[in-house]
Amino acid sequence: MMRSAGRSRRSGRSSGILKAVLNQKQIAAYRKHPAFTDPRVSSSATRRTVPPDLWRLLEATPGLITWGILLGSAALSIFMPRWVAYAILMFDVYWLVKSVTLSGNLIRAYQHLRRDTRIDWSNRLKALERSIDSHAATLSRVIRRIDGGRTGIRKWLWLRRVDLTNRRLARDYRDLGIELAQVRTAIESDTPSPRASRIHHLVVVATYTEELETLRPSFQALVESTYDPKRMIIVLATEERDKRRAQANARVLKREFGSRFKKFIVTEHPSNITGEVKGKGSNINWAGRKAIAEIDKLGIPHEEVIVTTLDADHRPHPQYFAAVTYQYLLEPDRRHRSFQPTPLFHNNLWYTTAINRVLSTGSSFWHMIESTRPWRLRNFAAHSQGLQTVVDTDFWSIDTIVEDGQQYWRTYFRYDGRHFVQPVYVPVYQDAVLGDTYPGTLKEQYLQLRRWAYGASDFPYAVVNAWRNPRISLGNKLLQIGRFLEGHVTWAVAPILITFVGWFPIYLSPAFRETLFGQTLAPTASFILTLALVGIIVTILISLLLLPPKPPGYKERHRLLHVAQWVLMPVTTIIFSSLPAIESQTRLIFGRYLEFRVTRKRTKALRTLERRAKA
């Protein structure tokens, strides 16, 4: 009775809020939209259920912590310089350990990427189609051929020797063992797996103001997939706000590529829907609802559809759809999974500025590193989920400009904490930022990173829903919220702490400067951070190994510039990492919210640069 009364009170309070802000027609539309009535999958609905002051406080929390660290370091350097100096050295040691650890993770990610892009995933799918038991037996035979059938201590000693003498063989051996375990788990699962030949892909390509020269290569990448394009349903999600250009692009793309797919759908998202934030999330939400009606007409079960969202410049590797299909089929708990490809900003990497190359490569490498720590992995840009999962989470967020990051939380809360993002070590290639002029390119880069950092706006949504959900363990909730907060605060403060704060006690406290500790602080901190440069060395080597083919007209000396450019890293991390994050968090403190804007990536500047290179 008490629970029923509580629900009644909440329902009455919700009705009062609706009547206060919406007319009757809008209320009817509001109630038909599950996202608005379920706070677990709607930031707007969550916000309406808590006092405004509490929401604003939570919004401001990441920024208050960031400014507290920065200003507190300066103030304490005056009054407690010795304790600040100890904290600085501890942070430098932490950064050294982290640099070495992340470098190891980057190497592992590169090795996974190189291995998985060479696998013929279509053959793996054919093996599953014939017989999953036979596929398991084949993998087992390959493993026995490698280890010679050794068991027990003999196998352990053999593997230690191989670790020392043939690291690649040891890695492949372990990866095959993991794959065999996945196949056996799928065999033993009570959840039946769909047949590989019945899996369809719904690919939603969002576009707004992009030109045909950006879209065409992305669609070309789709038709060049090793997965049968006739089992792909493509949705070109356009905006009414860009009607003329979108319709012209759609006509050309449909004429050139439409017959290659099972179905080619063009949607037009209306520009005046009440309660929506203008952005990619609202666009693909509308497109997804239109597409599911077509899928239902075709009679395709939702469990046999994998949904992938792409931006206009995204070009999936030919093996991506086959690889994600294979992982989807082997995962018994696929409903509670998201699948995250490796984003590589390589499409126009040779043409953009040195600063942008450093930032784009750094972004690619950070996501590669995160993929080796799947417990920290989040949805980013292009990602895949089962259609039933997308339906359960009411498609995508319509009330944020960072719909990819919030999709993680929507799925997490919808399934009471049972959500895991699974890395797929096959890339989706993306454009680096490229404007019409050098200053314009740098400005676009800053604005893009500011929007990414605006993901801190999810903090109140995550905290409120975590607090209210008793079905998620306290430890799990604290871990997820803590990682989220640590990530955004570190993003904002780490480069500044490393570069400047080490000098605060020396310059702000004359008395401390004269002590032995004060005179040795800077050399000691510099020595520790010099050791941390191992991370830069690894980054440079991996960047050269992953560098896309040199365009025609570019000399070999241009490759050397890809090494020299890394001297810009100390500057770029402050101006294009710390400052965008600080601005985003500061805007949340004062309630100055960002609106969605499309980052310029492929413009007439690219054509000009191509012509100059050939000349």
MARFISE-397061 format. One line per 3 residues: number of its first residue (from 1); their letters; for each residue z, x, y of C-alpha. Coordinates in steps of 0.1 Angstrom, whole numbers. Each point is the difference from the previous one (the first is absolute). Layout:
# residues N
NUM> a> Z:X:Y  ...
This chain:
# residues 615
1> mmr> 0:0:0  9:28:24  -33:18:-7
4> sag> -19:-32:6  18:-6:33  -8:36:10
7> rsr> -37:-5:-7  1:-33:19  16:17:30
10> rsg> -26:28:0  -28:-24:-3  13:-20:29
13> rss> 4:31:21  -36:11:-9  -13:-35:10
16> gil> 18:3:33  -16:34:7  -34:-14:-9
19> kav> 3:-29:24  11:22:28  -30:23:-2
22> lnq> -29:-20:-15  -16:-34:4  -3:-24:-29
25> kqi> -35:11:-10  11:36:0  31:-8:-20
28> aay> -21:-17:-27  -22:31:-2  31:22:0
31> rkh> 15:-17:-30  -32:2:-20  1:38:3
34> paf> 25:14:-26  4:32:20  15:-18:29
37> tdp> 26:-18:-22  9:30:-22  17:29:19
40> rvs> -5:23:-30  -37:3:8  0:-7:37
43> ssa> 15:21:28  -3:-29:24  18:-24:-23
46> trr> 27:26:-5  4:5:37  5:-38:5
49> tvp> 29:0:-24  23:25:18  14:2:36
52> pdl> -25:16:24  25:26:11  5:12:-36
55> wrl> -37:3:-6  -4:19:33  28:24:-10
58> lea> -16:7:-34  -34:5:17  16:26:23
61> tpg> 20:18:-28  -27:27:-9  -6:8:36
64> lit> 37:1:9  6:24:-29  -29:22:11
67> wgi> 11:1:37  36:5:-12  -10:31:-19
70> llg> -21:15:28  24:-8:29  31:7:-21
73> saa> -13:34:-9  -4:9:37  34:-14:9
76> lsi> 19:16:-29  -17:33:8  19:0:33
79> fmp> 34:-10:-14  -1:10:-37  -27:27:-2
82> rwv> 14:17:-31  -1:-32:-20  -36:-7:12
85> aya> -10:35:-10  15:-5:-35  -19:-33:-3
88> ilm> -32:17:11  2:27:-26  8:-26:-27
91> fdv> -30:-20:11  -22:31:-1  11:8:-35
94> ywl> -6:-36:-10  -35:3:15  -7:32:-19
97> vks> 10:-17:-33  -20:-30:9  -30:21:9
100> vtl> 0:18:-33  5:-33:-19  -27:-18:18
103> sgn> -24:29:-5  6:-2:-37  -6:-38:1
106> lir> -33:6:19  -12:24:-27  9:-26:-27
109> ayq> -18:-28:19  -31:22:4  0:8:-38
112> hlr> 4:-37:-8  -28:-9:24  -24:26:-14
115> rdt> 7:-11:-36  -2:-37:6  -33:1:20
118> rid> -16:19:-29  10:-26:-27  -26:-25:-10
121> wsn> 22:-31:4  -29:-23:-10  1:16:-35
124> rlk> 38:-5:-1  -6:-37:7  -26:-3:-27
127> ale> 25:16:-24  25:-27:10  -26:-27:-4
130> rsi> -8:11:-36  36:4:-12  31:11:18
133> dsh> 15:11:-33  -30:22:-7  2:14:36
136> aat> 37:9:-7  -10:17:-32  -27:20:18
139> lsr> 24:12:26  25:9:-27  -26:21:-18
142> vir> -10:18:31  37:9:7  5:12:-36
145> rid> -31:21:3  15:17:31  35:6:-14
148> ggr> -11:7:-35  23:-27:-14  31:20:9
151> tgi> 33:-19:2  36:7:9  9:35:11
154> rkw> -35:14:-8  -16:-24:24  26:7:27
157> lwl> -6:38:-3  -38:-5:-1  1:-21:32
160> rrv> 21:26:18  -25:27:-9  -29:-22:12
163> dlt> 18:-7:33  -1:38:6  -35:8:-13
166> nrr> -21:-31:6  15:-23:26  -31:-23:2
169> lar> 2:-7:-38  37:-7:3  -6:-25:28
172> dyr> -28:-17:-19  22:-2:-31  28:-16:18
175> dlg> -23:-24:18  -15:-11:-33  35:-5:-14
178> iel> 8:-23:30  -32:-19:-5  6:-5:-37
181> aqv> 35:-13:8  -15:-25:24  -25:-12:-26
184> rta> 27:-4:-26  22:-19:25  -30:-23:6
187> ies> -4:-5:-38  37:-8:-5  2:-23:30
190> dtp> 5:-37:-4  -23:-6:30  -36:-1:-12
193> spr> -25:21:19  -33:-15:12  -31:15:-15
196> asr> -15:27:21  -34:-17:1  16:-31:16
199> ihh> 16:18:30  -16:-8:34  7:17:33
202> lvv> 4:-19:32  -7:25:28  9:-12:35
205> vat> -16:21:28  15:-7:34  -22:6:31
208> yte> 5:-5:37  -23:17:25  -13:26:-25
211> ele> -37:7:1  -24:-2:-29  0:39:-2
214> tlr> 36:-2:-11  -3:-29:-24  -32:10:-18
217> psf> 14:32:-17  31:-19:-11  -21:-26:-18
220> qal> -22:27:-14  31:16:-15  8:-34:-17
223> ves> -34:-3:-17  2:36:-11  33:-7:-19
226> tyd> 0:8:-37  16:-34:-4  -26:-28:-4
229> pkr> -7:-14:35  -9:-33:-17  37:-4:-7
232> mii> 8:4:36  5:-28:25  -4:15:35
235> vla> 14:-17:31  -11:11:34  29:-12:22
238> tee> -12:-4:36  16:-13:31  -12:-29:23
241> rdk> 10:23:29  -29:23:-10  -23:-28:-12
244> rra> -35:13:12  4:35:-13  17:-11:-32
247> qan> -27:-25:-9  -27:25:6  17:26:-22
250> arv> 7:-26:-27  -37:-10:-1  -11:36:-5
253> lkr> 27:9:-26  -7:-32:-19  -37:7:-1
256> efg> 5:37:-11  29:-4:-24  7:-36:-7
259> srf> -20:-2:-33  18:30:-14  33:-18:-3
262> kkf> 12:-31:-19  6:-17:33  -2:10:36
265> ivt> 21:-21:23  2:1:38  30:-15:17
268> ehp> 7:-5:37  36:-1:11  6:-25:28
271> sni> 15:15:31  24:-27:10  24:-6:-29
274> tge> 35:-7:12  27:25:-11  -24:28:-10
277> vkg> 0:35:14  -35:13:6  -7:27:-26
280> kgs> -13:9:-34  28:-19:-18  -10:-34:15
283> nin> -37:7:-7  4:9:-37  25:-28:-5
286> wag> -26:-25:11  -27:18:-21  22:1:-31
289> rka> 6:-38:2  -37:-6:3  -8:24:-29
292> iae> 25:-15:-24  -17:-33:3  -33:16:-11
295> idk> 18:18:-29  15:-33:-12  -35:-15:1
298> lgi> -12:28:-22  28:-7:-24  14:36:0
301> phe> 37:1:-9  21:16:27  15:25:-25
304> evi> -35:14:-5  -6:8:37  11:32:18
307> vtt> -1:-3:38  -7:30:22  1:0:38
310> lda> -21:24:19  -7:9:36  -36:1:12
313> dhr> -1:38:-3  15:3:-35  -22:14:-27
316> php> 16:-1:-35  -7:29:-24  -25:-11:-27
319> qyf> 28:1:-26  26:-19:20  -6:-36:-13
322> aav> -3:11:-36  32:21:3  21:-27:16
325> tyq> -13:-25:-26  12:23:-28  34:4:15
328> yll> 2:-38:7  -8:-7:-37  26:25:-13
331> epd> 28:-13:22  18:-29:-17  19:-8:32
334> rrh> -32:0:21  11:-31:20  27:21:16
337> rsf> -22:30:8  -21:12:29  -25:27:-6
340> qpt> -4:26:27  -31:23:1  1:34:17
343> plf> -12:-3:36  -22:29:11  -12:1:36
346> hnn> -32:18:-8  -30:-21:9  -6:17:34
349> lwy> 25:28:-3  -26:27:10  -9:-18:32
352> tta> 33:-8:16  22:24:21  22:28:-14
355> inr> 31:-19:11  -12:-32:-18  -9:20:-31
358> vls> 35:14:-2  15:-35:5  -24:-17:-25
361> tgs> 5:27:-26  38:-2:5  -1:-38:-4
364> sfw> -20:4:-33  24:26:-13  31:-20:9
367> hmi> -13:-29:-21  -9:23:-28  36:14:1
370> est> 14:-36:0  -21:-9:-31  20:26:-20
373> rpw> 32:-18:10  -10:-36:-10  35:-13:6
376> rlr> -7:6:37  -37:-11:0  -10:-30:22
379> nfa> -32:-20:5  -22:18:25  -35:-11:13
382> ahs> -21:-5:-31  20:-12:-30  -3:-23:-30
385> qgl> 21:-28:-15  -6:-26:-26  -13:-33:14
388> qtv> 30:-19:-13  23:25:18  -20:-6:33
391> vdt> 4:-38:-5  37:3:-8  5:19:33
394> dfw> -21:-25:19  -28:25:5  7:24:29
397> sid> 21:-1:31  -13:-19:30  28:10:24
400> tiv> -2:38:2  -25:27:10  11:22:-30
403> edg> -8:-23:-28  -3:27:-27  35:13:3
406> qqy> 15:-35:3  -19:-10:-32  23:23:-19
409> wrt> 30:-18:13  -15:-35:-5  -6:8:-36
412> yfr> 34:17:-4  19:-30:13  -22:-26:-17
415> ydg> 8:16:-34  36:6:8  -4:38:1
418> rhf> -24:3:-30  -28:17:18  -14:34:-7
421> vqp> -29:18:16  -20:19:-26  -21:30:12
424> vyv> -36:2:-9  -12:36:3  -35:-10:10
427> pvy> -9:0:37  -12:-26:24  -17:20:27
430> qda> 6:-10:37  -12:10:34  19:24:22
433> vlg> 4:-11:36  -32:8:21  -6:-13:35
436> dty> -28:4:25  17:30:17  25:26:-8
439> pgt> 28:-15:21  -10:-35:-13  3:13:-36
442> lke> 35:14:7  11:-33:16  -13:-21:-29
445> qyl> 19:23:-24  32:-4:19  -4:-38:1
448> qlr> -7:-2:-37  31:20:-9  21:-21:24
451> rwa> -12:-31:-20  9:16:-33  34:9:14
454> yga> 5:-36:11  8:-7:-36  36:5:11
457> sdf> -3:-36:12  5:-11:-37  36:12:1
460> pya> 17:-33:10  -22:-20:-24  10:24:-28
463> vvn> 37:1:8  4:-38:4  -18:-8:-32
466> awr> 19:27:-19  33:-13:13  -8:-35:-11
469> npr> -13:7:-35  28:3:-25  -25:5:-29
472> isl> -8:35:12  27:26:-8  19:14:29
475> gnk> -10:36:-10  -37:-9:-1  2:-17:34
478> llq> 19:29:17  -24:25:-15  -32:-18:12
481> igr> 14:-7:35  14:36:2  -34:16:-9
484> fle> -18:-23:24  23:10:29  1:37:-9
487> ghv> -38:1:-1  -5:-15:35  29:20:16
490> twa> -12:33:-15  -35:-8:11  12:-2:36
493> vap> 26:28:2  -8:27:-25  -27:19:19
496> ili> 21:-1:32  32:12:-18  -19:29:-16
499> tfv> -18:10:32  25:-5:28  35:-11:-10
502> gwf> 7:35:-15  0:13:36  23:-27:14
505> piy> 34:17:-6  -13:33:14  -15:-14:32
508> lsp> 25:-29:7  32:20:-8  3:34:19
511> afr> 33:7:-17  -15:-5:-35  -30:21:9
514> etl> 22:30:5  17:-2:-34  -13:18:-31
517> fgq> -9:-33:-16  -20:-10:31  -19:32:0
520> tla> -9:-2:-37  -8:-37:-2  -36:1:12
523> pta> -10:30:-22  17:-15:-31  -16:-34:6
526> sfi> -34:16:5  3:20:-32  8:-31:-20
529> ltl> -29:-19:15  -23:29:-6  8:-2:-37
532> alv> -10:-37:2  -35:11:10  -7:0:-37
535> gii> -8:-36:5  -28:8:25  -15:26:-23
538> vti> -2:-26:-29  -14:-26:24  -28:23:12
541> lis> -10:9:-36  0:-36:-12  -19:-11:31
544> lll> -28:25:-8  -1:-11:-36  -3:-37:10
547> lpp> -24:6:29  -30:-23:-3  -35:16:-3
550> kpp> -13:17:32  -25:-21:19  -35:13:5
553> gyk> -2:22:30  36:12:-1  4:38:-4
556> erh> 25:17:-23  21:10:30  9:-37:5
559> rll> 19:3:-33  21:27:16  9:-23:28
562> hva> 17:-22:-26  24:28:-6  6:10:36
565> qwv> 6:-36:11  34:0:-17  15:21:29
568> lmp> -1:-33:19  25:-16:-24  32:6:20
571> vtt> -16:-17:30  -16:-28:-19  32:-10:-18
574> iif> 18:-5:33  -27:-17:20  -16:-20:-28
577> ssl> 29:-5:-23  33:-1:18  -11:-16:33
580> pai> -20:-30:-16  30:-7:-22  25:3:29
583> esq> -22:-23:21  -3:-26:-27  38:0:-6
586> trl> 7:-1:37  -23:-30:5  20:-18:-27
589> ifg> 32:8:19  -13:-17:31  -20:-27:-17
592> ryl> -34:12:12  -19:-8:-31  -34:15:-10
595> efr> -31:-19:-6  -26:8:-26  -30:22:10
598> vtr> -28:15:-20  0:38:0  -34:15:9
601> krt> -12:21:-29  -38:0:-2  -19:-4:32
604> kal> -31:13:17  19:33:3  -5:6:-37
607> rtl> -38:-4:3  1:24:30  19:26:-19
610> err> -22:-3:-30  -31:6:22  16:30:16
613> aka> 10:15:-33  -36:-3:-13  -14:15:32
